[in-house]
Amino acid sequence: MNVHSGEGDLPSIREYYSATQLRADRWSALREAAEGLHRHGAEGRQGKKLLKQAEALFDALEPIEKYWAFPGAHAFDHLRKMLDHGNAEDLSVSVRRIARALTSGAYRRRSIPLSSDEIDNEDYEDEASLGPEARALGRPYFEILIVDDVNEHQERFLRHSLQRMRRPEDPFIYEPVVVPSLEDALMGILFNHNVQAVVVRPGLSLKSKNDLPVLNQYLTRVAADEDVDDLEPHAYGPETCRLIAKIRPELDAYLVTDRSAEDIAGMDLGLCRRVFYNQEDFLELHLNILRGVNRRYKTPFFTALKEYSRQPTGVFHAMPISRGKSISRSHWIQDMGAFYGSNIFLAETSATSGGLDSLLEPRGPIKEAQDMAARAFGAKHTFFATNGTSTCNKIVVQSVVRPGDIVLVDRDCHKSHHYGMVLAGANVVYMDSYPLHEYSMYGAVPLREIKHHLLTLKAAGKLDRVRMVLLTNCTFDGVVYNVRRVMEECLAIKKDLIFLWDEAWFGFARFGPTYRQRTAMDVANTLRETLRAPETAEAWEAQQEELKGKGDDAWLETRLVPPPDARVRAYATQSTHKTLTSLRQGSMIHVNDQDFKGEVEQAFHEAYMTHTSTSPNYQIIASLDVGRRQVELEGFEFVQRQVESAMAIRRAVRTHPVLKKYFKVLSLSDIVPAEFRQSGQESYYDPEQGWIDKWAMWGQDEFVLDPTRITLAVGGTGWDGDTFKTEILMNKFGIQINKTSRNTVLFMTNIGTTRSSVAYLIEVLVEIANDLDELLDDASKMERRSFENRVAALVEHVPPLPDFSRFHDSFRSSKDTPEGDIRTAFFLAYDEDNCDYLDLDDKLMDRLEKGEELVSASFIIPYPPGFPILVPGQVISPEIMSFMRALDVSEIHGFRADLGLRVFTKDALKNLKKKKS
């Protein structure tokens, strides 16, 4: 393999973020080269250049194609021979058909003829143009990876033996891919997103002969923590199964072995679904492969709802819209029926029988769907919600927190958590995230800050009251915690601590191997294993001996080891509708709590009843069921493409000469300070070095940046974030985004983002930059100065972000620790006589700066940043008020400009103090 930068006018391999992206672009380029050779021939300057380019492209594709069933190694070799023999016409036809089939996915539904002698319906070739109904009629296609070091004759035997087992009644269709080694198997499952099952045979070898750098990076990622070089040959198969379970746990693995059952029983086979002993029973293998995929394909509730919608029923119940009767009989709302279609109304019901189920007491298809979701996301229990993650957060908080319990909360978490603290009667310790003053946004809470608060409460004798740590992972801006380190070190201080991880924006993370290691459920499962290991007990005992007699500083500086009897108690809430396929407000609660059954289950049920509608929307539940199916079968592919889309935007802004003048994509070093980046990496893409492998940083850094979120600094345009979002992106170009800060806008890719939408965004940004160039080119001296002043105000003169001040003494049990009774403060404000309103003027600032204690009676939530800068019972600091006065946003929840800032009267605070005493 010898593809260098510039050879054959090909971009360097280092310019590609993934091998999938490399493959797609190489086939496109090969199509152009083959068609050029057909038009111009191989002679002359242009022909020789095209020939050289085609040869380089074949060299680049050859090591990649061995991991895919289509077009397959045999067909690829045949194409290469066409080039060598100068058969440009047939080569052009074949490559065009392959490239189009790869782009449209046509190879998944029908055989693609490669010879010019074979008839090909060009109009039918683009499957993307087919309607959903037509596409749904076909059998889903996937590929299986067979791992066995065999010769060409044996490989053909394996393929044909499995292909002969196909039956017309099979629900799916698949093609085999044969690779020789353990390392090739790992590269295959990380590279080929079509693979749904792996068959590991006894003849496999250990090492791959493939040395393509863009593929080897996959191997480097998974092999970093694994020592496979010393394996005995008989262990290759079991080790392959174990690594498959670690890297892609959703895949089915099957082990064919000649070892005895007793030998295999003592080995770790990961999630291997079945072991076959010394047999070539291809029918049994075929049936097991189909059964395994069908296990993930099943959608119990969606299927039940479809069946229900086909039944003739008479509705003598609630909901006139059920079966669409109130619409079909109407003369005035027929347009609604035409817009939505009939199925949505046929499936609309409030019935819980007839094959359906109750969300509040699920025993049928909803229960089965929730259990399948738990399996998919690595949870012990999963619960569906039809009114968003805000409700999920309140359910978890109310079910595990009792009045008076102390909860450590990141101050810039979603407002639903703050209201959940009110409902639960928690005593709240607000923890400050590190600030990014330059960009008017916060990062995340440093582990040292969390440990400091826990140790302070321990010293005050209050550790027994500490119930939970609540953190946002990942944050709106993409900061991701080292979840394992946080849980381990906190458990070392309090061994039964509960963790609630708000993963509203992180539902997709389970289905990317890099991301998965930082999800709550994966870490909980890992900790369950490591805490049982003898090494953990030994390490904990040694550390306790070392820390004996030492103060809090030593505990803060040491990476703490949890005790072996620590309890793993983790909850995660996910907005499925935000990052995966689900209708609006479809969310999930994932539970991995060793004490759930004995301590929490009944309270959880009551909290779930409290907050869940007795008339949940069945369409939302069905979409959660289908969304789970999708990510189990193609989540890996979609997440990979989502990341690729985001990386393409990063690269474009960093390298485009016009874009660099006005825009900046915030890099790792901009969003995560150096002290939290143990790997030393500063960005995902460097124009000089190309793409930086993120595996190392995701394994060790305290905080990492989710690359699917692109924070674009727009201060250089002279527009603030909100104006840029509304006036420029939305009104002028129809581009929707969610979050802004004073001088940034946030672009989020998702599993539905296409390369076309990425291209459009880049085109729009280039157009904006070019317009600014023209505007400044024609500007007068005064106009240019005005522009520079606006830029300076947005880039240089940014108001500093305030920290949480403190709760007023009236809402604290002691001055030694910071927890505050937010519930008392919240309900004290219900009596208007306890409240007053103050104008945000210089007089107010003067009172604060002279030390007067003014206490907020409301949540004050400006958008942006979208979290409370004041909560009930909080002392208003001069810094908070300066920040609030500097805000130029139009939306501030809890503040009425016509009345002013709502505060408690001195009499209200005095009377409360008397009442407590």
N, C-alpha and C positions, 0 to 999 in steps of 0.2 A: 504494500500500500504506500503510495507516494503522491499525496496531493498537497502541494505547498500553496502558500498565499500567492495568488496571481496566476498560477499555472492554468492555462486554458481559459483565462479570464474568469476563473471561478473565485468567489469570495473565500477567504480563509475559513477553515473549520472553526477557528476560535470565535468567528462572528456568529456562530449558531449556538443558541441557548440549549437546544435539545437535538437528539438524533432524529426524532420525529419530524421536527421542523426541517432539518437537513435533508431528510428523505423526500419530503414533499417538494421542496424547492429544486432538488436535483432531478426529480422526474419531470418537473415542469421545464427545466432547462434542457433536459435531454430531448423532450418533445420538440422544442424550438430548434435544437441542433439537427435532429433527424429530418425535420421538415425542410430546413435550410439545405441539407445535403441532397435531398430529393429534388429541390428546385435548382440548385447551382452545380451539383456534382462535387466530387472530391478533388478536382483539379483547380488550378489557379490559386491565387492568394487567399480569396475568401473561402474556397472549398477546403484548402489545407487547414485553415484556421478552424473551420467547423469540425473537421475530422479530428483534429487534436483535442478540441473541446469535448466532442462526443466520447473519445477514448478516456479522457480524464473523468468524465461523468460516470462511465461504466466502472472505472477504478474506484470511484467514490462510493458507488452504490453496491458493489459486489459484497463487501463484508456486512452490509446492513441487511440485504435481501434474504440472507439465510435464516433470519428470524421471523419471516412472514410467509404465509401460505400462498398469497397472491402477490405478484404473478408466479412465484415459486422459482426454485433454483434451476429446474430444467428449462423453463421458459426463458429465464434470464440468460442462461448459457446460449440458448437458441438465438436470442436477440444479438448477443455479442458476436456470434458467428455471422449473422446477417451483416453486421458492420465490417467484420474482417473480410467478407467476400464481396463487399461493395454493393450489396442488395439494398439500395437506398429506398426504393419504393415500398417494399414490404416492411422495412424497418420503420419507416415513417408511419405507415398504417398501424403497425403493432404498438409502437410506443404511444401514438396518439390515443389508441383505445385503452391502454393501460393507465395512462395519465388521467384520462377522463373518468375511468372507473374508480381510480383511487380518490379522486376529488369528490365524486358524487356518491361513492359507496355502492355503485352498481354491482361490483363483484360479490357483494354480500347476498344478492338476491337472484343472480343468474350467472350462467357461464359466459365469459367474455371471449369471443373468437379473436384470435391474434393473427391469423393468416388472412391475407387479402382475398383468398379464394373463398373464405367463409363469409356468409351473409351476416351483416350486422345492422340492426335497426338503429341508425344514429339518433332518430327522434326519441327512442325509448332509452337511450343510453344514460341520459341524465336523470337518475332516479329522484334527484332533489325536486324535480318539477312535478312529481306525482303528488296527488292529494293524500291526506292522512288515511282515508279509508282504503285507498289502493295499496298504500305501503303496509297497512296493518294486516292485510290478507296474506302477506308473505311470511315464511317461517324465519324467525330470527337466526342470524348466522354468527358463529364464533369459531375460534381456532383452539386446538389443543397442542400443548408442547410435549413432545415425546423426548425424553432425555436418555440417549443410548448411543454409545460409540460404535456405529455399524458401518459396513461398506455400502456401496451404492445398491447392490442387489438386495441386501438385508433391509435397507431403508425402503426400497420399493415394495418389499413384502409386507412391512409394517403398515405402510400407507394403504395398500390395496386390501389388506386383511380388515382394516377398520372400515374402509369405504364399502366393502361388501356387506357389512352389517346394517347399512342404512335401510330404512323401511319407509314407505309412503306415509304411514301414520305417525312417524317421529315428529315431535313438536318443534324440534330445532334441527338445523343442519350445521355441520362443522367440517373443517379441514385440518389435517395434522401438519405440524411443523416438527422436524426432527433435528435436534442439536446434540452434540457429542458429550458435553461436560457439565459439571456442576456450575462452573463459572458462566458458561453459555446459557444455562437455564436461568441464572439470576439476571443476566443481561436481557434475556428474552422476556421475562415477566415484567421488567422495568421499562422495556422499550416497546414491546408489541401489546398495545391495548386491546387487541382482539382476543387475547388468550383468556380463557375462562377455566381451563383445567390443565393440570400437568401430570403426565404419566412418567414415573421414574423407574427405569428398568435397571437390572443388575449390571449391564455392560458399560455404564457411563464411566468417563474418566474425570479427572479433577480440574485440569487447567484448560483455558480457552487458548486457541491459536490466533484469536482475533486481536489485533493491536491498534484498531482505529481509536484515536484519542477520545472522540465524542462518545464512543461506546464504553471505553474503559473507565470514564468518569462515573458511570453507573456502578461498575464493579467496585471502584474505590469507595464509594459511599457505603455500600453494604458490608464490605469486607474489612472496614476499618476496625471494628470491634470484634471481629471473628477470626479465630485462628484455625484455618482449615488445612494448612500446609502439612501438618503432622498426622492427618487422618489416615487410618488404614483403609484400603480399598473397599472392604466390606461395609464401611461406615459412610461411604459416599452417598448412597441412596437415602438412608435415614437423615443425614445432615442436610441434604437438599430439601427434603420435606420440611425439616425444622426451619430452615432459612426462608422458604416460601411462606410459611405461616407468619414469620416475623415481618417480612417485607410487604406481602400482599395477603393479609389474612382472609380476604373475601374469596380467594381462589380455592378450587377443589384440587387436592393432591391425591394421587393413587400410587402406591408403591408395589412394584413387582419384584419379588426377591426369591433367592434360592437359599436363604438362611432359614434356620429352624424357627418355629413360632416362639420358643423360649428365648432365643437370642434377640429377636425383634421386640418382644414384650418389654425388655429392659432398656430400650432406647427411646429417646425423645423424638417422636415423629411429628411434632407440631400439631397441625390440625388435619393430618392425613385421614381421608374419609374411609379408605379401605386398603387392606394389604392383600395382594394376590400371591399365592405360593406356587412357584414352579409350574406355571401353566400358561398356555397361550389361548385362553378362552376369550376370544375377542368379542363375542356376543355379550358376555357378562360385563366386560369392560365397557362396551358401547352403552349398554343399558344403565350402568352406574354413572357414566359421564352425563347422560341425558337427565337422569334422576337428580344428580347433584346440581346442575344448572337450573332445573325446574324448581328446586328447593328455594332458590333465590328469586326466581321469576314469579312465583306465586304472589298474588295480592289478594288476601282473603276478603278484606272488606270491599275493595273496589269491585271484585268479582261478584260478591253478594249484592252490591248495589246495582250492578248491571243486570243481574238476574231479576231483582225486584222490579226494575223499571220495565221489564218485558212482560210482567204478569198483569193480567186484567184484574183490576181492583175497583171496588166501590168505596169512595172516601166519605165516611161519616165521622170525621174527626176534625181537628184543627187544620189550618192552612188551606185556604181556597186555591192557592197557587199550585198545590199538589196535582200532579198529572197534567198541569197546564190548563185546567178547566176554566179558571177565572179569566184566562187570557184568550183562549180560543173562542169563548162565547162573547167576548167584548167587541164592541164596534170602535173603541177609542184607543186601545193599547196593543193593537196587532203588531205595531212596529217593534215592541219589546220581544214578542215571540219570534219575529223574523230575525231580529238581531242575535238572540241567544241560541236559537234552535230548540228543537223539542226535547232532546235528551236531558238537558239540565232540569227541566220541569218534570219529566217522567221519573227522575231520580230524587225529586224533592218530596220529603215526607217527614213526619214526626213519629212514624211507627218504629218500634224497637223489636218487633217480632217479624214473622214472615221471612226469616232468613237473615234479618238485620241484627242489630245489637244495640245496647245502651252504652254510651260513653261513660256515664256515671257508675254503672255496675257492669262492666264488660265481661261476658262469659263466652261469647261466640267469636265471630270474625274480627271484631275490633280488638278483643283480647289477643287473638292470634297475630293480628297485624302489629300490635304493640310488642309482642314477644319477638317477632321477626326484626323489628326495628332495634330492639335491645341487642340482639345478636349482631346486627349490622354495625352498630355504633360502639360495640364493646361494653355495653352496660349490663347490669344485672336485672334492672327493671327500666322500662320506658313507658311514659305516659304522654298521650296526645293532648294538645290544647288547640281550641278553635278560636281563641281570642287573643293570640299573640304572646310574646315572651314577657311582656309586662305582667300578665296574669301568672305566667309560670314562675316568675321571680317571687311574686307575693305568696303563691302556694308554698314554695319551698321555705321561704322565710317564716311564714306562719306555722308551718308544720314542725320545724326544728327549734325555733326560738321561743322561749317562754318569757313572760313579763319579768323584767329585771336582769335577764341574761345580758352579758356584755358581748357585743359584736364588733369586730374590727372591719371597717368598710373603707374602700378607696373612695375618696371624697368626690371624684369626678365620674362616679358610676352613673348608670341610667337612673332617671328619677323614680322609676318603679321600685327600686331598692329602698330609696329614702322613705317613700310612702309605706313600703312593707315594714320598715322599722317602726313606723308610727302604729300600724295595725298590730304588730306583735308586742309592742311595749318594750322594745329593746333599749338598753343603755348603749349608746353608740360611741365608738372611738373612731373619729374620722382621720384617715391617714392621707398625707399629701403625696401626690405623684411628683416626680421631678418636672420642673417647668421648662418649657421651650419659649422663653420670652420673645425671641426674635420673630417667631411665627405665631404667637398668640395661641398656643395650645400646650396641653400637658402630655407627658409620656405615660409612665406607670409607676407604681409604688415600689421603691427599692426594697429588697429583702432585708437589708439592715434596718430600715424603718419599721417593718413588720416585727422583726425580732425585738427591736428596742421597746415597742409598745407591750409586747408579751412579757418581756423581762421586767418592765416597770410594774405591770399588773401583778406579776409573781411576787416582786419585792413587797408590794402593798398587801399581800395576802388575798388577792382577788382572783387568782388564776382559776379557782374552782368555778367562778361565775362566767369565765370566758367560754363562750359556746361556739362561735363560728368566725371564720375569716372569709370575707366576701371580696372577690376581685374580678375585674373585667378582662377576659382573655379571648380574643385579642381586642384591644381598644379600637374605637372608631377609626383612629388614624393608623392602625396596623401594628401597634407595639404588642409583642407576644411575650408572655412570661416563660421562665424556665420552671414549668409547673412541678416537675419532679423535685427540683431543689427546694422550692418554696414549701412543698408538703413535707418533705423529709426534715427540713430544719425546724419548721413549726411544730411538727410532731415530737421532735427532740425536746421541746420545751413543755408542750402539753400533748400527751399521747392519745387523747380521745377527741381532739379538735375536729370540728366539721368544716368542710370547705365547700363554698358555693362559687363555682366558676361560671360567670356570665359569658357564654360563648355564642351570643346572639349572632355575631358576624363570622362565626368560625365553624359552622356546621359541616362545611366541605372538607375540613382538615383531616378527618378520619381517613380519607381516601387518597391521600398523598403520603408516601412513606416518610418524607422529610417533615411534613406538618404533624403527622400522627403522634410523634414522640412528645409533642407539647400540648396534647389534649388531655382533659381531666380524666376521661374514662381509660385511656391507654395507660396513663401514669398510675391510676388506681390499680389496674390489673397487674402492672409491673411491681408495684409496692407490695401487693398481696404475696407475690412470689419471693421477692428479695427479703422481706421481713421474716420469712420462714427459714431462710438460709442460715446455716451455722456461722457463716462469715459475718453476718450482720450482728449477731449477738457478741461475737468476739470483738468486732470493731467498736461497738457501743460500750462494752465493758472497759476496753482500753482507753477510750476517750473520756469516760466518766472519771477514771482514775487520774487522767491528765488534767482535767478541769477542776478536780476537787480543791476546794478552798480558794479558787480564783473568782474574781468579780465579773460583773456583766461585760466589761470590755473584752475579756477573753472569750466569752460566749459570742459576742458580736463579731469578733475577728475570725472565729473558727467555723469551718464548714461542719455543721453538726450532723451527727448520725442518729437516726431515730431508734428508740428501744425496740427490741424484738416483739414486745407485747403491745406495741402501738396498734390502734384501730384505724383501718382505712375507711374514711367516711367522706365520700366525694359526691357532689351533685353538680350537674351541668344543665343549663338551660340554653336552648338553641332556637333561633328564628329560622326554621327550615325554609320559610317563604323568602327570606332575604338572600340566602346563598345557594339553595338547592331548589328542586322543582316542587312547588306547592302553591296552592292558592293563598291569597293574602290572609294573614293572621294564623296560618298553620305553623305551629311550633311544637317542640318536644321537650320533655323533662327526662333527663337520663340520671339514673341512680346507681351508685356503686358504693353502698354503705353497709359495712359488716353488721351494724346494729339496727338496720332498717326494720327487719322483721320483729325484733324484740322490743324496740323502743319507739320507732317513728311511724310505723305503718298505719296505725289507727288515727294518729294525729294528721298524717298526710292525707288520709281518706277524707277526714273532716274538712281540712283546708281545701282539698280539691272540690268537695261539694260546695263549699262556701263561694268559690270564685268561678266555677264552671257553670255555664248555662244549662238549664234543663232542656233546652231546645237547640242543641249544637247543630252546626251546619254539616250535613253528611258529605257535601261536595268537598269541604276542606279535609275531612277525615280521609276520604278516598284519595285525595291528592297527596296526603302524607304517606299513605300506603304505596302509591305508585312512585312517589319520590324516593322512598326507600328502595324499591325494586331497581330503579334507575341507577342509584349510586352503588349498589352491590354489584351490578353488571357492567356499568360503564363509568362509574365515578372516577376511577383512576385516569381514564382517558380524558374526561372532561376537565378535571382539575389540572392535569398537565397542560391542556390547551389554554385554560384560563391563565395559568402562570406565564405561558409563552406570550399571550396577548399583552399582558402587563409589561413583560420584559421588552417587547417590541416598542412600546411607548417610551419606556425609560431610555432605550438606546437612541430613538429618534430625537428626543429632546436634547440629549447630551451631545449629539454629534451634528445636528443640523445647524449650519452657521447662522441662519436668521433666527431660529427659535432660541438659541443660546443668548441672544441679545436681550430678550425680554422675559424669558421663562427659565425656571430652574426646577428640576425634579429633585426633591429632597432625598438625599441618600441616607444610608445607614448612619454615617457620622453626623448628619444634621439632626436626626431624630433620636438616636441612641448615643448618649455621651460615652467617651472613651472608657471610663471606669466600669461600664457595664458591658463592654465588648472585649471579653478575654481573648478572643481569636485574633484581635487586631485588624479584622477586615473593616473596610470603610465604605464599600459600595458593592452592588451586585454587578455593575458593568463599568469597565474602564476602557476608554477609547484606545489606550495603548496595549492593554493586556487581554481585552475581550471579556468574556463572561467569567465571573469568579464563582467557583463552586460553593454553594451555600451550606453543604452538608456539615462541615466542621463547625461553623458558627452556630448552626441550629443545635448542635450537640452540646456545646459548652457555654455559650454566652448567657449572661443573666437575662438580657433582653435581646430579641431579634425583631426584625421588621418584616411583616407579611408582604411579600413582593407583589401580591395582587392589588395592593392599594398604592396608588400613585398620588402623592401630595405634590401639587404643582404650585410653586411660589409665583404669584402673579403681580407682586408689588411693582415690578419693573415696568408694567404696562400703564401705571398710573391709576388703575382701577382697584378698589378694594374687593375682597373676595365675594361679598354678597352682590355687588354691582356686576362683577364679571360673570357670576353664575346666572343672574336673572336677565340682565340687559343684553349681554353678549352671547353667552352660550345658549340659553333657552330661547329668548325672544328672537334672536337673529338666526341661529343655526339649528334650533330644535334639539340641542344636546342636554340631557337631563343629568344632574348630579344632585347629591344630597347635602354634603357637609362643606362648610367654608369656615375660614377664620378671617381675621382682619386682612391678611395679605396672602392667603392660600385658598386653593380649591382642591377637593379630593375626588379623584376618579377611581372607581372601583370596577375591576373586571369581575365577571362571574362566569358560571359554567355555560351561559348562553351567549357570551361575547364572541363575535366572529372576527376574522381577519379584516373583513370589509368594514366593520364598524371601527376597528382600530385605525384603518387607513383613513376613514372619514375624519376621525378626530384629529389625526396628524395634519390632514389637509386644512382643516378649520384653523388649527393653531398657526399654521404657516400663513394662511390668509390674514389672520389677525395681525401677525408680526409684520407682514408686508404692508398692510394698511397703516400701521404705526410708523413704519419707515417712510412711507410717502407723506404722512401727516407731518412728521418732524422735518422732513426735507423741505416742505413748503412753509414751515412755521416761521413766524417773526421771532425776533429776539425775546420779546415779552412772552409770547406763547410757549417758546421753548423753556423759559425760566419757570413759567407756571407748571409745565409738565414735570420739570425736575423737582419742583417743590412738592408736588403730589407724590412723586416717587419717594422722595426723602421722608415724607410724613408716614408712608406705608412701610418703608424698609428700615429707616434709621430711628424714627421717633415713635416706637411702639410702646404702649403702656405696659409696665411689668405686671405679670400675673400674681394675684395675691394667694397666700396660703390660707388654710382654714385658721381662723383666730382661736376661739374657744367657746365652749358653752358658758353661759352666765352661771354664777354660783347658785342661783335659785334652782337650777336644773341639774346640779351635780351633787353626788353623795359625799364627796370630799374633794379637797384641793390637791391631793397627792396624785390623783390619776385623772385622765381627761374625759372619761366617759360622761355622756349627757343623756338625760331623760327626754328624748325628743317627743314622746307621746304626750306628756304633760304640757309641754310648750305648745304643741299643735292644738290641743283641745282648749287650752287657756284662751287662745285667740278666737274661739267661737263666740265669746261674749264681747261684743263691740265696745262695752265700757272699759274693757281691759286694754284697748288699743288706741293709738294715736297715729297721725300721719304727718310726715315731715317732708318739706321740699328739699330737693337735691341741690341746694345752693351753697354759697360760700359760708353762710352762717352755720349750716350743718357741719361742714368741714372744720370750721373753727371750733365748734363744740367737741368734735371727736379728737382733734389735735391737742386740746386742753385736757384730755383724759376723761371726759364724761363717758359713762357706760350707757350706750344705747343698744337695745336688744331687739333683734328681728322677730316679728310675729308671723312671718310667712316664709314659704319657699320663694326665693327669687331666682328665676331660671331664664337667663338670656339665651337666645338662639342667634348665632353661636355664642358660647361653646356648647350649650345644650345640657348643662348640668347645674345644680344649684350653687350659686356663689354665696347664698345665705340660706340657712335653714331655721325653722322656729327654735328660739332659745339661744341663738348664736349672737355673741357680742360683735357689733359692727366695728371693724377696724378702719382707720383712715386709708389703709392700702386698698381694702375692698371697695370703699366708697370712691376712691380716685379711679379705680378700674371701671366701676359702674358708670361714673360720669363721663369717662372717655369712650364708652361703648357707642358705636354709631349704628346699632342694629335696630330694626323696626319691631322686633318681637321679643318681649320680656315678660314671661309668665310670672304672675304674682305681684306685678307692679302696675299701678295705675297712675299714669302721668298726671291725670286731672286731680288726684288726691295726694300723691307723693308716696314716700316710703312708709310702710306700715310697721310700727314698733310697739312694744309693750309700754304702758304707762308705769311710772315709778310706783304708784299705789298698787298696781296689779302685782308687781314683783314683790313688794313689801308684804302684801296680804298673803301671797303664796308662801313666803318664808315663814310667816307666823303660823300658817296652817300646818306646815311641815314640822315645826318645832312643837 
